[in-house]
Amino acid sequence: MPVEGVRRPAWAEVSAAALANNVAALKTVLGPSDLCAVVKANGYGHGGPLAAEALLGAGADSLAVALVDEGIELRDAGFTESILLLAEVPAASVPDALEYYLTLTVGSLAGARAAVAAAEARGGRHRVHVKVDTGMHRMGVAPDEVDAVVDVLLASASIDLEGLYTHFSVADGADDEDRVFTRGQIELFDAVVTRLASRGVSPRVLHAANSAGALAYPEARRSMARVGLALYGYAPSDWTGDVVSAQGVTLTPALSLHAQVVAARRVPAGERPSYGRRRALTCAATIATIPFGYADGYPLRLFDGGAEVLIGGRRYPLAGVVTMDQLLVDCGDDAVKPGDDVVLLGRQGGEEITAQEWAKRANTITWEILCGVGARVPRVLVPA
């Protein structure tokens, strides 16, 4: 297990109230469709088991992960709900997945055969979802090959063909081309569903919508939606954010990053703090040292992007490049001292720094910011 830095004043807070708000908001949007909470990548940086417990407690219907190991972690933590693996796993890992009652994704003919072999060796019946590649071209069965895969699965009494799904590649896109492409993906998926139904094959669970699909494409919601980013408080794009607002739905960021000042010193004008001596101080200033660095998920690129931190409800810029374990902050002539509370991500007073702000400053995406929070940062579930 990764070491958590509990003996230094730096931590992440995960708001149970924010997660509950987001579950309720998504359930309102989804209507009768089940909500599958995606908790892969350590719960999008929020802590896998911690996020899973809060999301299920707030009304999520099931869970999804990317790795067998992530599913095992949840089972070891006591979760008994359905856990879907969102990728076809190597044949050697299928027996472990079945041992822990994880629902397999099959995305190829070889994967179907591996699932059947492992299920028959273990005995009993095991749930499988077939993933159809409708244009993402990352993983999944081509539409004209689905029947062959389904035939392999249905031939075994050990397989329960529970689900059929696809994944969107540009559902968060705002331009006409993206919308046409997404609707084309839906049409391809519908054609597969219809063709299987004509053969008497009707999986109980159909799903296509990710966060963007769930928010912006009602026709994609089906019997279940797999929601990740939106559950953690962020719309996937400005356009989907506008769609959310138009529906009267509010998403609340759940993760905040906190620390305390561990040192403060006056530094003369002209000095160049931190590695590389990148920027000279234009005036004498109090430089605060914050015990949080790029190893904790504070991107190096934020220095060039003009990132700030919050101390006493005010914004202060970085004084030098981000280091592995620490930040240096230019506090000007303000009376900042060791022990003062610092918010790196989140709200303090009337100011707020969001993961979207970090993403724009670092020229990346919100997903990478959240998932990048280091394993050594302790996660604490807080009520508010």
N, C-alpha and C positions, 0 to 999 in steps of 0.2 A: 504493500500500500504506500502511496506517496506520503511524504512527511508534510504535515500541515504546520505552518509557522505560528503556532499558538502562543509562543513566547515573545512575540514582537507585536507592536500595536498596528496591525494591518489586517483587515478582514473584509469579507463580503456579507452583506445582509440580503436575504431573500424575503420579500414581503408576502406573507400568506394572504393578506387582504387583496393585494394586487393580483395574485394568481387566481383567487376566487372571483374577483371582478371579471377577469379575462375569460374564465370558464363560463361564467354566466352570460357574458356578452356573446361568446361564440355559440353557446347553446341557443340563445335567442335567434342568432343568424341562421343556424343550421336547422332549426325546427325539429322534425322527427328524426333527422339523421343522427346516428351515434357519433360521439366525439372521441376519436383516438388521439391520445396525448403523446406526442413524439418527445421522448426523453433521451434520445441518443446524445453522444458527445457530452457526457456528464450533465445531462439535462440542459443542453445549450449553455453550459458554463454555470448553471445554477445549483449543480449537485444532483446526480441522477436519482438516488433513492429519496432525497429530500424533496425534489420537485415532484416526483411520482406520488409521494404520499399526499402532498398538498393538493395536487391536481385531481387525484382520485377522490380525495375528501371533499373537494368542491363540486364534484359531479361528473368528471370525465369518466367515460365508459370503459376504456381499455388503454393499453400502452403500446408503444412501438419503439424499437431500438435498431441500431445498424449492425451490431456485433453480437455474436453468441456470448462473448464475455460480459457484455452489458446486460444481456438478459439473465445470465447466471447471477450477476451482482444483485439484480432485483429479486430473483427468487431467494437468494441467500438472505436478503433483507426481510423476507417474509411475505412478499407480494404474491398473491394467488390469481390475480386477474389475468386475462388474456394478454400475451405479449407477442406482438408480431415482429419478426425479423424483416427489415426493409430491403434486404439484399439476399440474393442466392449465396449461400455460404459454401466453402469448399467441401467436397464429399467427405473428407476426413473429419470435418466438424459437425456433420449432420447427426451422428449418434449422440454427441453431447447436447445438441439442441433438443433432440427428442427426449433425452433423459430429464431435461429440465422443463419439458412441456412448453417449449417455445413454438410458435406457429411459423412454419417454414414459408419462405418465398421461393417459388420455382420460376426461373427465368430462362430456361433452356431445356432441350430434350435430355441432355446429359444430366442436368439437375433433377429432372423428373425421375430418371432412372435411379439416381443416387438416393433420392427421397424414398422411393419404393423399396429399394434394397435395405436401407437402414430401418424403415418402419416395419418391414416384414421380419427382420432379424430381432427387433425389439418386441414385437407383438403389440396387440391393441390397435386402436385407431388414432391417427395423428393428423392434425389440421394442417392444410396447405392452402396457400394463396398463389395463384398464377399471375405473374406480372406481364403485361402486354406492352411492348415497345411501340408507341404511337408517334414517335418523333423525337424523343429525347436522345435516343441512340447511345445510352450508357449501359443499360441492362434491361433484359426482358425478351419475351418471345415475339418474333415478328407476327403480325396479325394472321398471315396465311399459314403459319406453322402452329397456331394455338391448338387446332384440332388434334394434331399428332401428339402434342404434349398432354393434352387432356385424356386422350386414349390410354396413354401409359399409366396415368394416375388412376383413372377409373377402373382399370383392370385389376387393381389391388384392393382387397378388402381392408387393408391396413391404412388406407389413405382416405381422409375426409376432405374432399375438395370444397372447402368452406368459402373461399373468396376468389375474386377476380378483380384486378386493378391495373391502373396505369399511372403515369406521373407526368405532370406538365413541365415544360421547359421555359415558357415565357408568359405564364399566367399573370405575372406581376407587371408585364410590359404595358405601356400606355398607348403605343401607336397602333394604327389600324392593322398593320401587318402582324403584330403580335396577337391581336385579338382574333384575326382570321385564322392564324395558325393554331391557337388554343382551341377554337371551336372545331377546327379540323381534327384535332386530337380527340375531342369528345365524339365526333362523328365516327371516327375509326373504331373507337372503343365500343360505341353503340352497335356498330356493325358486327363486332365479334360477339357481343352479348346476345344479339338477335340470332346470329347463326348457331350459337351453342343452344339457345332456347329451342330452336327448331329441331334439335336433336334430343330434346328432353333434358338438357344439362343447364341447370339454373343455380349457380352458387348462391348461397344465402347472403353473402356480404359482397357488395359492389362498392368500390371506392376509386375516386379519381382526384379529388380535391386536396391540394396542399393548403397552406394558409391563404395564398392568393386566390386559389380556386374557390375556397370556402367563402371568402369575402366577396368576390367579384363575379362569380359565375354560378348562379343558382342551379343551373342545369347540371352542374358537375358534382353536386353534393351527394347524391345517391343515398345508399343506406348508411354510409359511414364517410367521415372526412378525417384525413390525417393532418393534424394541425400542430405545427411546431412554433415558429417565431411569434405568431399572433398570441399564443398562450402566454408568452413571456413579456408581452406588452408592446410589441412593435408591429406596425403594418409593413409588409414586404417592400413597399415602394410608396412614393408620394401619391401616385394615382390610386392605389388601393387604400391609402390613408384617407383620401377624399371620399372614396366609396363608403368606407366605414363611417365617416362623419355624417354623410348624407343619410345613413340608416339610423342615426342617433346612437351609435355604438361608440363607447369610449374604451380604449385599451390603455392599461396602466403598466409602465415598466416595473418589473418586479425586483430587479437586481440593482444594488448600489454598492459601491466600493468605498471603504473608509480606512483612515489611518490617523495617526497622530504625529505631530512634529516631534522629531527626536533631537534636533539641534538647530540653533539659530545663531548666526554670526553677522557682524557688520563687515562688509567687504567694500573696499574703495572703488571709485569710478575707474574704469579702464581695465579692471581685472576680468578674466575670462573663465568662469566656473566650468567644471566638469571636463570629461574627456574631449580631446580635440580642440579645446579652447575656442569653440565655434563663435561665441558672441560676447563682445565686450559690454560691460555695464556702462550705460551712459551717465549714471549718477551713482554715488555711494548708496548701498542698499542692504537691507537685512535679507540674508539668504537662508531659507528654511530647508532643512533636510527631511525628506519624507521617506519612510521605509517601504517603498513599493517601486518595482522596476519592471524591465521588460520580461524578466523571468516570471513575473506575477501576472503578466497580461497587459502591461502598459506599453503600447506599441512604440518602438523607436521613432517611427515616422511622425509621431505627434509633436515632436520638437519643431520640426520644419513646418508642420501644419499650424503652429501657433496655439497649441493647446494650453488650457488653464486649469487650475484647481480651485476649490472653494475653501476658504478659511474665514471663519466669522461671517459667513454669508456674503463674502466678496470674492471676486475672481482675481486670481494672480497668475501671471505667466511663468512658464518654465524659464529658469536662468541658464540652463545648459542642457546638453543632450541627455537623454534617458540612459541610465546605467542599469546593470543587471538587477540590482537590489534596491536602488534608491533614486529619488528624484531631487533636483535642486530647484527651488522656487524663488522667484524675485518678489519679495514682499515690500519693496520700496522702503518708506520710512515708518510703516505701520509696526505696532508693538506686537509682533508675533513671537511666541515663546514655546519651548518644549512642553508637550502635553496638550497643546491646542488641537482641537478636532479638525480633521481635513476630510473633505468629500472629493473623491476623484471622479466618481460617476454617481449621479443621483442629485438629490435636492438638499440645499442648506439655506435656510432663510428664504428669501425671495428669488434665489437663483437656482438653476438646474442645469446639469450637464448630462446629456443623454448618450446612449450608445450610438445613436444616429449622428450626433455631433462628432463623436470620435471617428466614426466611419468616414464622414466627409473630410475631416482634417487629415486623416491617414490615407485617403484615397482608396478605401476598401468598402466592405459591406457590413451591415449590422451583424449578420450571422458570425462573421469572423471575429468581430470584437467580443461578442458574448462567449463564443466557444473558446476564445483565447485566454480567458481568465485562468491563471495557473493553478495546478493541482495543489500547490503548497499554501494557497490562500484558504483559510478556514471559511466555510459557509455556515451562516447562522440564520435559522428561520425566525423571523420576527412577526408579531401579530399584524402590525400596521403596514 
